[in-house]
């Protein structure tokens, strides 16, 4: 038989599991911008040319970025306070990311209200 105290305990446990990941806070590492992902997980591919200055992505989006014959596939999961950063922040050292700026748009799925 489920009692009211047990039901309340179970409900609070389930709420704790749904806590936002960013509640931990910024770490000062590449993890603040998301994480590497397999190329097959990408929803789209962006190929950067010599004249490229920026790219636009959406928070929660997984993108493959091609730079000078090399590819980076990244799942962008940023904190609400991070709306842009330099691509070289997440690019491996062997990828010449140059001065490309990444602009991260809010994902409507993550908005409250």
C-alpha positions as CSV (number, residue, x, y, z in Angstrom):
1,X,0.0,0.0,0.0
2,X,1.3,3.4,-0.9
3,X,1.1,5.9,1.9
4,X,1.1,9.7,1.5
5,X,4.6,10.1,2.9
6,X,6.0,7.5,0.5
7,X,4.1,9.2,-2.4
8,X,5.6,12.6,-1.4
9,X,9.1,11.1,-1.2
10,X,8.7,9.5,-4.7
11,X,7.5,12.8,-6.1
12,X,10.4,14.7,-4.7
13,X,12.8,12.2,-6.1
14,X,11.3,12.5,-9.6
15,X,11.5,16.3,-9.4
16,X,15.2,16.1,-8.4
17,X,15.9,13.9,-11.5
18,X,14.4,16.7,-13.7
19,X,16.6,19.4,-12.4
20,X,18.4,21.4,-15.1
21,X,21.9,20.3,-15.9
22,X,23.2,23.9,-15.9
23,X,22.3,24.3,-12.2
24,X,25.8,23.1,-11.4
25,X,27.3,26.2,-13.0
26,X,30.0,27.1,-15.4
27,X,33.1,24.9,-15.3
28,X,35.5,27.0,-17.4
29,X,36.0,24.0,-19.7
30,X,34.7,23.0,-23.2
31,X,31.9,21.3,-21.4
32,X,30.3,24.7,-20.9
33,X,29.6,24.7,-24.7
34,X,28.4,21.1,-25.1
35,X,30.3,18.0,-26.1
36,X,31.8,16.2,-29.1
37,X,29.3,13.9,-30.9
38,X,29.5,11.2,-33.6
39,X,29.2,12.6,-37.1
40,X,26.1,10.5,-37.7
41,X,24.3,12.4,-34.9
42,X,24.6,15.7,-36.8
43,X,21.4,17.3,-38.0
44,X,23.3,19.4,-40.6
45,X,26.7,20.2,-41.9
46,X,28.4,23.6,-42.1
47,X,31.3,24.0,-44.5
48,X,33.5,27.0,-43.7
49,X,35.3,28.8,-46.4
50,X,38.3,31.1,-46.3
51,X,36.0,34.2,-45.9
52,X,33.8,32.7,-43.2
53,X,33.5,34.8,-40.1
54,X,30.8,33.2,-38.1
55,X,28.3,30.3,-37.8
56,X,24.8,30.2,-36.3
57,X,23.6,27.2,-34.3
58,X,20.8,26.5,-32.0
59,X,21.2,25.4,-28.4
60,X,20.6,21.6,-28.3
61,X,21.6,21.2,-32.0
62,X,24.2,18.8,-33.2
63,X,26.2,20.1,-36.2
64,X,29.2,18.9,-38.2
65,X,31.6,21.7,-39.0
66,X,34.0,21.2,-41.9
67,X,37.2,23.3,-41.8
68,X,40.0,22.9,-44.3
69,X,39.3,19.2,-44.9
70,X,38.8,18.4,-41.2
71,X,35.5,17.9,-39.4
72,X,34.2,18.7,-35.9
73,X,30.9,17.3,-34.8
74,X,29.5,19.1,-31.8
75,X,26.4,18.9,-29.7
76,X,25.8,22.5,-28.6
77,X,24.4,22.6,-25.0
78,X,25.3,26.0,-23.6
79,X,24.3,27.9,-20.5
80,X,21.7,30.7,-21.1
81,X,24.4,33.3,-20.4
82,X,26.5,31.9,-23.3
83,X,25.2,33.3,-26.6
84,X,28.5,33.3,-28.6
85,X,32.1,32.1,-28.4
86,X,35.1,31.5,-30.6
87,X,35.1,28.2,-32.5
88,X,38.7,27.5,-31.5
89,X,37.4,27.1,-28.0
90,X,36.0,23.7,-28.9
91,X,38.0,22.7,-31.9
92,X,40.8,20.2,-31.6
93,X,44.3,21.6,-32.0
94,X,44.8,20.1,-35.4
95,X,41.8,22.1,-36.8
96,X,42.6,25.6,-37.9
97,X,39.4,27.3,-36.7
98,X,40.8,30.8,-37.0
99,X,38.7,33.7,-35.8
100,X,35.3,32.1,-36.5
101,X,32.6,33.1,-34.0
102,X,29.8,30.7,-33.0
103,X,26.5,32.3,-32.3
104,X,24.1,30.1,-30.2
105,X,20.4,30.9,-30.5
106,X,17.9,29.9,-27.8
107,X,16.0,26.7,-28.5
108,X,12.3,27.2,-28.1
109,X,12.0,23.7,-26.6
110,X,14.1,24.8,-23.6
111,X,12.1,28.0,-22.8
112,X,9.9,27.9,-19.8
113,X,6.5,29.5,-19.7
